[in-house]
Amino acid sequence: MAKVLVVDDDEILLKLINVSLNHHKFEVSLSRDGKEAIRTAYHEHPDAVIVDIMMREMHGVELCKRLREMTDAPIIVLSSMSDEDLVIDALEAGADDYVTKPYSVAELVARIRAQLRNRARSTNGSNKIETVLTAGEISIDVARRRVTVRGEDIDLTPTEYTLLLCLVRNRDKVVDHRRLLSEGWGPEFVDQLEYLRLYVRYLRQKIEETPANPRIIKTERGIGYYIAH
């Protein structure tokens, strides 16, 4: 049974999420502010964390930074439609995914399970068969989960890392949208092209010298993406 820590200062929402996740066989811990969440994460070692981005005591972005310093558990932030800039800040701070309010329980559960699968794939032995992968200016030390571009270390979120690893492993061909979505979020999200476009944009901002005119991650219009090398 996966352990999920839910952080929100809305008591009613906390209770609703608790009931919903318990129904789907998750073990749930609840925290009402960032400080309590940090203490709980330290003692209970959750498998995943859900963080509301707008909280009074400690902002969700700051909490993502603090949590990422102490755990590799996937972090999913809850946001409203007007929080796009804050979502980007949270992803940069270490969050792995986001769910936009209003959302369904089914979507939230699917996102949690997808992130848990991603983490399991990235840590199992199969990823350690290939020690170092290279494609042009990119080098990935798979065993250490270390990415360098032009000799400089690049800090990627787990979802960004999964997408880049898939592209580099398939560096001699175009990887279609559905394959990348399945790798990054799970088979339930193969039609959610907007997620992929957003994360490719994040990757380009981190690894391209000129993100608006990318030389490394290239687009095959209407099909997918590939690594130019």
C-alpha positions in Angstrom: 0.0 0.0 0.0 1.6 3.3 -1.1 1.8 6.1 1.4 0.6 9.5 0.3 1.1 12.7 2.2 -1.5 15.4 1.4 -0.8 19.0 2.4 -3.6 21.6 2.3 -4.9 24.3 4.7 -8.5 23.6 3.6 -9.9 21.2 6.1 -12.9 20.2 4.0 -10.7 19.4 1.0 -8.3 17.4 3.1 -11.1 15.2 4.4 -12.4 14.7 0.8 -9.0 13.7 -0.5 -8.4 11.5 2.5 -11.7 9.5 1.9 -11.1 9.3 -1.8 -7.5 8.0 -1.6 -8.4 5.6 1.2 -11.1 4.2 -1.1 -8.4 3.6 -3.7 -6.2 1.7 -1.2 -3.7 4.4 -0.4 -2.3 4.9 3.1 -2.9 8.7 3.7 -1.3 11.2 6.0 -2.7 14.7 6.3 -0.9 18.0 7.1 -2.5 21.4 7.4 0.6 23.5 6.8 4.1 23.3 5.4 5.9 22.9 8.7 3.7 20.0 9.7 4.2 18.5 6.3 8.0 18.6 6.6 7.9 16.9 10.0 5.5 14.3 8.7 7.7 13.6 5.6 10.8 13.3 7.8 9.2 10.7 10.1 6.9 8.8 7.7 8.8 8.7 4.4 5.8 9.0 2.1 5.9 7.4 -1.4 4.2 10.5 -2.9 3.2 14.0 -1.8 0.3 16.2 -2.9 0.7 19.9 -2.2 -1.8 22.7 -2.6 0.1 25.5 -4.2 -1.8 28.3 -2.4 -1.4 28.0 1.4 -1.2 30.7 4.1 1.5 29.5 6.4 4.1 28.3 3.8 3.6 28.7 0.1 3.4 25.5 -1.9 6.4 26.5 -4.0 8.6 26.9 -0.9 7.3 23.6 0.5 8.3 21.9 -2.8 11.8 23.2 -2.4 12.0 22.0 1.3 10.6 18.6 0.5 12.9 18.0 -2.5 15.9 18.6 -0.2 14.8 15.6 2.0 13.0 13.2 -0.3 12.9 11.8 -3.8 9.2 11.0 -3.5 7.1 12.4 -6.4 5.4 15.7 -5.6 2.1 16.7 -7.3 0.8 20.2 -6.8 -2.8 21.3 -6.9 -3.5 24.6 -8.7 -6.2 26.7 -10.1 -6.4 27.7 -13.8 -4.9 31.1 -12.9 -1.8 29.7 -11.2 0.2 28.8 -14.4 3.3 30.9 -13.4 3.2 29.4 -9.9 3.0 25.9 -11.3 6.1 26.6 -13.4 7.8 27.9 -10.2 6.8 24.7 -8.3 8.1 22.5 -11.1 11.4 24.4 -11.0 11.4 23.9 -7.2 11.2 20.1 -7.5 7.5 19.2 -8.2 6.9 16.5 -10.7 3.4 17.1 -11.9 0.3 19.2 -11.3 -3.4 18.8 -11.3 -5.7 21.8 -12.1 -8.8 22.5 -10.1 -11.5 21.4 -10.4 -10.3 17.9 -10.9 -11.8 14.4 -10.6 -10.7 11.8 -8.1 -10.0 9.5 -11.0 -7.5 12.0 -12.5 -5.7 12.6 -9.2 -5.4 8.8 -8.6 -4.1 8.2 -12.1 -1.5 11.0 -11.7 -0.3 9.5 -8.4 0.0 6.0 -9.9 1.7 7.3 -13.0 4.4 9.1 -10.9 4.9 6.0 -8.7 5.4 3.9 -11.8 7.9 6.4 -13.2 9.9 6.3 -9.9 9.8 2.5 -9.9 11.1 2.4 -13.5 13.8 4.9 -12.9 15.2 3.0 -9.9 14.9 -0.6 -10.9 17.9 -2.6 -12.2 16.9 -2.4 -15.9 17.8 1.3 -16.0 21.4 0.4 -14.8 22.2 -1.9 -17.7 23.4 1.1 -19.8 25.8 3.1 -17.7 26.3 6.2 -19.7 24.3 7.4 -22.7 25.4 10.2 -25.0 23.7 12.0 -27.8 25.5 15.0 -29.2 26.0 17.5 -26.4 24.0 15.4 -23.9 25.4 12.8 -21.5 23.3 10.8 -19.1 24.9 8.7 -16.3 21.9 6.4 -15.8 23.2 4.7 -12.7 23.7 8.1 -11.0 20.7 9.9 -12.7 23.2 12.6 -13.7 22.6 14.7 -16.8 25.2 17.0 -18.3 24.9 19.2 -21.4 28.0 20.7 -22.9 29.9 19.5 -19.8 27.6 21.2 -17.2 25.3 19.4 -14.8 21.6 20.0 -15.5 19.0 19.7 -12.7 15.9 18.0 -14.0 12.7 16.9 -12.3 11.9 13.2 -12.5 9.4 13.7 -15.3 11.8 15.8 -17.3 14.5 13.2 -16.8 12.2 10.4 -17.9 11.3 12.2 -21.1 14.9 13.1 -21.9 16.1 9.6 -21.2 13.5 8.2 -23.6 14.6 10.6 -26.3 18.3 9.8 -25.8 17.7 6.1 -25.7 15.9 6.4 -29.1 18.4 9.0 -30.4 18.4 7.6 -33.9 14.6 8.0 -34.5 11.6 10.2 -33.9 9.7 9.2 -30.7 6.0 9.8 -31.2 3.8 11.8 -28.9 1.9 8.8 -27.5 5.1 6.9 -26.6 6.5 9.9 -24.7 3.2 10.6 -22.9 3.0 6.9 -21.8 6.6 7.0 -20.6 6.2 10.3 -18.7 2.7 10.0 -17.3 1.4 6.5 -18.0 -0.9 5.0 -20.6 -3.9 6.8 -19.3 -2.5 10.1 -20.6 -1.5 9.2 -24.2 -4.0 11.8 -25.6 -2.9 14.7 -23.3 -0.6 16.4 -25.8 -0.6 19.7 -23.8 1.3 18.0 -21.0 4.0 16.9 -23.3 4.3 20.3 -25.0 4.7 22.0 -21.7 7.4 19.7 -20.4 9.3 19.8 -23.7 9.3 23.5 -23.3 10.8 23.1 -19.8 13.5 20.8 -21.1 14.4 23.2 -23.8 14.7 26.0 -21.3 17.2 24.0 -19.3 19.3 22.4 -22.1 19.1 24.6 -25.1 21.4 27.6 -25.6 18.5 29.4 -27.4 15.2 27.7 -26.3 13.2 29.6 -28.9 15.4 28.1 -31.7 16.2 24.6 -30.4 19.2 22.7 -31.8 19.0 19.6 -29.6 15.3 18.6 -29.0 13.7 18.9 -32.5 10.1 18.7 -33.4 8.7 16.4 -36.1 5.5 18.3 -36.7 2.4 16.2 -36.0 4.4 13.1 -35.0 6.7 13.7 -32.0 10.2 14.7 -31.0 13.8 13.6 -31.6 17.4 14.4 -30.5 19.5 16.1 -33.1 23.1 15.0 -32.9 
